[in-house]
Amino acid sequence: MSMDGVLRLYFGESNLPTPDYIKRAAAEAMNAGYTFYTENAGLPSLRRALAAYYRRLHGVELDPESEIVITASGVQALNVSIRSVLDAGDEALVLTPAWPNGSSIIAMSNAVARQVPHPLCGDRYRIDFEALEAALTPQTRLLVYTSPSNPLGWVASEEEQAQLLDFCRRFGLWLLADEVYDRLYYAGESLGIPVPSILRKASRDDAVIVVQSFSKAWCMTGWRVGWLVARGDLGRKAAQLNEFIISHAPSFAQKAAETALTEGEEELLRMLARLKENRDLCLDALAQMPRVTVPEPDGAFYLFPKIEGLTDSFAFCRRLLEQTRVGLAPGVAFGAGGEGSVRICYAAERTILEPALERLARFLK
Ligand SMILES: Cc1ncc(COP(=O)(O)O)c(C=O)c1O
């Protein structure tokens, strides 16, 4: 991070600033007195706005009193969810390659993360249900998956969602779906249509948790506001647990997030058009590079090219950085199945992407 002149594609956020209408909403909220504590579960008005958002986008009815909890970011939603479900000595299945925080939070709960890699079959990642079943033990309580995936960009099909739900019902597990990239979806009928949430398939009684965030779709990474949706019993416990971790997300940031939900669609569409162009530009460039295979991802803003013969992605990324000043994330950081690949975040300007891809191509040659 301290090196000058680096073309940075290793990060996990768009380099677009938070849109002005959200910043204005935060300033107005501060002036209107949103500077005091809120409920542990978050502002009731934001929870109601989220219930309306799910009704509009997914046709799902949620109880804002018990089934929605506002958190101080997606990572805190992940933390409070995992801590609500796992006791010390419990085990969780985690589909990988994945953003490492899920497995780390499981470890911090003195529980065990059993990573099960997504196999690449032809041009699509899949879920290996046999491997999932083989990894079960009497201590297994939870299955964690991310769709759209960081780092793969893979999106679970509706059939795969149904199978995951069925698997968890059969073995009495909680199913935790990290859906923080659900709005960054390029394979819907039109841009702006989200990936169908697992909540469309789950019943109110299912042991399902969805982790969400304002960070990615609304360019609010530094604001630290997210939410979780869960069965009412877990939702109530998660709100109580919030008290001892962070109490609640900042009041004015919650109020600004409410505005993002209700007024953000136009800005989001502009960003999605730009991201899709970037994705295609990168896919075209990678297709010309020797020893590189990369499945076309349907979501998020990452590509995860596999490089033939690569056995130490950390050393590769270090050499690439030192010799060409291009910063990528090593695949090994994303757990089982990640070694041999690198992660490229394409939520950057073309003036960064184009020279970075040229340098990567030259480096590989
Ligand atoms: C898969 C995934 N889940 C959750 C998060 C958490 O985002 P935040 O804590 O900024 O809401 C991230 C951030 O990179 C992520 O990639």
The ligand as an SDF file (V2000), in Angstrom:
LIG
                    3D

 16 16  0  0  0  0  0  0  0  0999 V2000
  -18.2480  -11.7340    0.4460 C   0  0  0  0  0  0  0  0  0  0  0  0
  -18.2070  -10.5430    1.3360 C   0  0  0  0  0  0  0  0  0  0  0  0
  -19.0500  -10.4960    2.3740 N   0  0  0  0  0  0  0  0  0  0  0  0
  -19.0660   -9.4440    3.2080 C   0  0  0  0  0  0  0  0  0  0  0  0
  -18.2240   -8.3800    3.0100 C   0  0  0  0  0  0  0  0  0  0  0  0
  -18.3090   -7.2810    4.0140 C   0  0  0  0  0  0  0  0  0  0  0  0
  -18.4390   -6.0180    3.5360 O   0  0  0  0  0  0  0  0  0  0  0  0
  -18.6570   -4.8120    4.5720 P   0  0  0  0  0  0  0  0  0  0  0  0
  -18.1340   -5.2660    5.8890 O   0  0  0  0  0  0  0  0  0  0  0  0
  -17.9040   -3.6630    4.0000 O   0  0  0  0  0  0  0  0  0  0  0  0
  -20.1120   -4.5780    4.6060 O   0  0  0  0  0  0  0  0  0  0  0  0
  -17.3170   -8.3890    1.9470 C   0  0  0  0  0  0  0  0  0  0  0  0
  -16.3580   -7.2960    1.7470 C   0  0  0  0  0  0  0  0  0  0  0  0
  -15.4600   -7.3360    0.9510 O   0  0  0  0  0  0  0  0  0  0  0  0
  -17.3150   -9.5010    1.0830 C   0  0  0  0  0  0  0  0  0  0  0  0
  -16.4920   -9.5700    0.0380 O   0  0  0  0  0  0  0  0  0  0  0  0
  1  2  1  0
  2  3  1  0
  2 15  2  0
  3  4  2  0
  4  5  1  0
  5  6  1  0
  5 12  2  0
  6  7  1  0
  7  8  1  0
  8  9  2  0
  8 10  1  0
  8 11  1  0
 12 13  1  0
 12 15  1  0
 13 14  2  0
 15 16  1  0
M  END
$$$$
